[in-house]
Amino acid sequence: MKLKNIDPEDIIDLLSIIEESFKIKFSQDELLYISTFGELCDHIKKKIKLDHSNDCTTQQAFYKLRSALLTTLNIPRSDVTTNTLLSDLLPTDSRKTHIREMEAYLGFKLFILRPSHFVMTALMALLFFSTICLFINWQLGLLGIGISIGGYWLAYKTENEFALETVGELAQKMTRDHYLNARRDPNTFNKNEIEKVITDLFSFDLDIEKSNLTREAKFS
């Protein structure tokens, strides 16, 4: 399996997430000789200069998330399980307010909202037909493109749909995007989890099947 068809810009963005999640920093040419997915995982693991602790980060992330939800919403602990729907806990009218309060409690951004799928589909269709219209009536085409671009901006400003469904899925996202901050003790890490976390990041962020992310998968 070769991963060379992945957009380099997407790889750069993902490496930035990895730096933030594990509190490490890559120098400009540091990864120049990394050729396989397994080599990347091993390299990242070696860069984390923390004590090893053989515990589950996703479980700890869930406990932190549950505490944030209980504090923010003032609800019984029994109301929050890994299978609880986020939409049941956070109604549309107060969703953004509660999420900001949770983020303040946790100390990091969650990035769990997205624009309406219907609106985004309509804007994509408008942009497509407006581009074609440029060859027929350039003024009308430009107007349509302008409206679609403005629509995209407004859609992301007013996004209010969940990109995830359950509390458990959000705990997993916290583990991927904020690994050390999701742990009970951010000065430790579980070295046995790192490859799985990186695999999850590549799979979710770059839309790659996990079965293709073998240690032998090549970047070039």
C-alpha positions as CSV (number, residue, x, y, z in Angstrom):
1,M,0.0,0.0,0.0
2,K,1.4,3.4,-1.0
3,L,0.3,6.6,0.6
4,K,1.9,8.9,-2.0
5,N,-1.4,10.0,-3.4
6,I,-2.3,11.9,-0.2
7,D,-2.2,15.6,-0.7
8,P,1.1,16.9,0.9
9,E,-0.8,19.9,2.3
10,D,-3.1,17.4,4.2
11,I,-0.1,15.6,5.6
12,I,1.3,19.0,6.8
13,D,-1.9,19.8,8.5
14,L,-2.1,16.4,10.2
15,L,1.5,16.7,11.4
16,S,0.5,20.0,13.1
17,I,-2.3,18.2,14.9
18,I,0.2,15.5,16.0
19,E,2.6,18.2,17.3
20,E,-0.2,19.7,19.3
21,S,-1.6,16.4,20.5
22,F,1.7,15.0,21.7
23,K,3.4,18.4,22.6
24,I,6.3,17.8,20.2
25,K,7.9,19.8,17.4
26,F,9.2,18.7,14.1
27,S,12.1,20.6,12.5
28,Q,12.0,21.4,8.8
29,D,13.9,18.4,7.5
30,E,13.4,16.0,10.4
31,L,11.0,13.7,8.5
32,L,12.9,13.8,5.2
33,Y,14.0,10.2,5.4
34,I,10.8,8.7,6.8
35,S,9.5,6.5,4.1
36,T,6.9,4.2,5.8
37,F,4.0,4.6,8.2
38,G,5.7,2.4,10.7
39,E,8.9,4.5,10.7
40,L,6.8,7.6,11.3
41,C,5.0,6.0,14.3
42,D,8.3,4.9,15.8
43,H,9.9,8.3,15.3
44,I,7.0,10.1,17.0
45,K,7.1,7.6,19.9
46,K,10.8,8.3,20.4
47,K,10.2,12.1,20.4
48,I,7.8,11.9,23.4
49,K,10.2,12.3,26.3
50,L,7.8,11.4,29.1
51,D,7.4,8.5,31.6
52,H,5.5,5.5,30.4
53,S,2.2,4.6,32.2
54,N,0.3,1.5,31.1
55,D,-3.2,3.0,31.3
56,C,-6.0,3.8,28.8
57,T,-6.1,7.4,27.6
58,T,-9.5,7.1,25.9
59,Q,-11.0,6.0,29.2
60,Q,-9.4,9.0,31.0
61,A,-10.7,11.3,28.2
62,F,-14.2,10.0,28.8
63,Y,-13.9,10.7,32.5
64,K,-12.7,14.2,31.8
65,L,-15.4,14.8,29.2
66,R,-18.1,13.4,31.6
67,S,-16.9,15.8,34.3
68,A,-17.1,18.7,31.9
69,L,-20.7,17.7,30.9
70,L,-21.8,17.2,34.5
71,T,-20.4,20.5,35.6
72,T,-21.7,22.5,32.5
73,L,-25.2,20.9,32.3
74,N,-25.7,20.1,36.0
75,I,-27.1,16.7,35.3
76,P,-26.8,13.3,37.1
77,R,-23.8,11.1,36.3
78,S,-26.1,8.3,35.1
79,D,-27.2,10.5,32.2
80,V,-23.7,10.4,30.6
81,T,-22.4,7.1,29.1
82,T,-20.2,6.4,26.1
83,N,-23.4,5.7,24.1
84,T,-25.2,8.9,25.1
85,L,-26.1,11.0,22.1
86,L,-24.5,14.5,22.1
87,S,-27.7,15.9,20.5
88,D,-29.7,14.6,23.6
89,L,-27.4,16.4,26.0
90,L,-26.8,19.6,24.1
91,P,-30.0,21.0,22.4
92,T,-29.7,23.2,19.4
93,D,-30.7,26.5,21.0
94,S,-28.0,26.5,23.7
95,R,-25.5,24.2,22.0
96,K,-22.7,26.6,21.2
97,T,-22.9,28.2,24.7
98,H,-22.5,24.9,26.4
99,I,-19.7,23.8,24.1
100,R,-17.8,27.0,24.9
101,E,-18.3,26.3,28.6
102,M,-17.0,22.7,28.2
103,E,-14.0,23.9,26.3
104,A,-13.2,26.4,29.0
105,Y,-13.4,23.6,31.6
106,L,-11.2,21.2,29.5
107,G,-8.7,23.8,28.4
108,F,-8.9,23.1,24.7
109,K,-11.1,23.5,21.7
110,L,-13.3,20.5,20.6
111,F,-14.2,21.4,17.0
112,I,-17.3,19.2,16.9
113,L,-19.7,21.3,15.0
114,R,-20.2,21.5,11.3
115,P,-22.6,23.4,8.9
116,S,-25.8,21.8,7.8
117,H,-25.2,19.0,5.2
118,F,-28.2,20.3,3.2
119,V,-26.9,23.8,3.0
120,M,-23.4,22.7,2.1
121,T,-24.7,20.5,-0.7
122,A,-26.8,23.4,-2.1
123,L,-23.8,25.7,-2.0
124,M,-21.6,23.2,-3.8
125,A,-24.3,22.8,-6.5
126,L,-24.5,26.6,-6.8
127,L,-20.8,26.9,-7.2
128,F,-20.6,24.2,-9.8
129,F,-23.4,25.7,-12.0
130,S,-22.0,29.2,-11.5
131,T,-18.6,28.1,-12.8
132,I,-20.3,26.6,-15.9
133,C,-22.4,29.8,-16.3
134,L,-19.1,31.8,-16.6
135,F,-18.9,30.5,-20.2
136,I,-22.4,31.5,-21.0
137,N,-23.0,34.7,-19.0
138,W,-19.9,35.8,-17.1
139,Q,-21.8,38.4,-15.0
140,L,-24.3,35.9,-13.8
141,G,-21.6,33.3,-13.2
142,L,-19.6,35.7,-11.1
143,L,-22.7,36.6,-9.1
144,G,-23.4,33.0,-8.4
145,I,-19.8,32.3,-7.3
146,G,-19.8,35.3,-5.1
147,I,-23.1,34.2,-3.4
148,S,-21.7,30.6,-2.9
149,I,-18.5,31.9,-1.4
150,G,-20.4,34.2,0.9
151,G,-22.7,31.3,1.7
152,Y,-19.8,29.1,2.7
153,W,-18.4,31.8,5.0
154,L,-21.9,32.2,6.6
155,A,-22.4,28.5,6.9
156,Y,-19.2,28.0,8.9
157,K,-19.9,31.0,11.1
158,T,-23.3,29.6,12.0
159,E,-22.5,25.9,12.1
160,N,-24.6,24.0,14.7
161,E,-24.7,20.4,13.7
162,F,-22.6,17.7,15.4
163,A,-19.8,16.1,13.4
164,L,-19.9,13.2,15.9
165,E,-22.9,11.3,17.4
166,T,-22.0,10.0,20.9
167,V,-20.0,11.0,24.0
168,G,-17.7,8.0,23.4
169,E,-16.9,9.2,19.9
170,L,-16.0,12.6,21.3
171,A,-13.7,11.0,23.9
172,Q,-11.9,9.2,21.1
173,K,-11.5,12.5,19.2
174,M,-10.1,14.1,22.4
175,T,-7.6,11.2,22.5
176,R,-6.5,11.8,18.9
177,D,-6.4,15.6,18.9
178,H,-5.4,16.3,22.5
179,Y,-3.6,13.1,23.7
180,L,-1.6,14.5,26.6
181,N,-4.3,16.9,27.7
182,A,-6.8,14.1,27.7
183,R,-4.8,12.1,30.2
184,R,-5.1,12.2,34.0
185,D,-1.4,13.0,34.2
186,P,-0.2,14.9,31.1
187,N,3.4,14.3,32.1
188,T,3.0,10.6,31.2
189,F,2.0,8.6,28.1
190,N,1.3,5.0,27.2
191,K,3.8,4.1,24.6
192,N,1.7,1.1,23.6
193,E,-1.1,3.4,22.4
194,I,0.8,5.8,20.2
195,E,0.7,3.8,16.9
196,K,-3.0,3.2,17.3
197,V,-3.7,6.9,18.0
198,I,-1.6,8.0,14.9
199,T,-3.5,5.4,12.8
200,D,-6.8,6.8,14.0
201,L,-5.6,10.3,13.1
202,F,-4.6,9.3,9.6
203,S,-7.8,7.3,9.1
204,F,-10.2,9.9,10.3
205,D,-8.5,13.1,9.1
206,L,-7.4,11.8,5.7
207,D,-10.2,9.3,5.1
208,I,-7.9,6.2,4.8
209,E,-9.0,2.7,5.6
210,K,-7.2,1.5,8.7
211,S,-6.4,-1.8,7.0
212,N,-4.3,0.2,4.5
213,L,-2.3,1.9,7.3
214,T,0.2,-1.0,7.8
215,R,3.7,-0.4,9.1
216,E,5.0,-1.1,5.6
217,A,2.7,1.4,3.8
218,K,5.0,3.8,1.9
219,F,4.7,7.6,1.7
220,S,6.6,7.7,-1.6
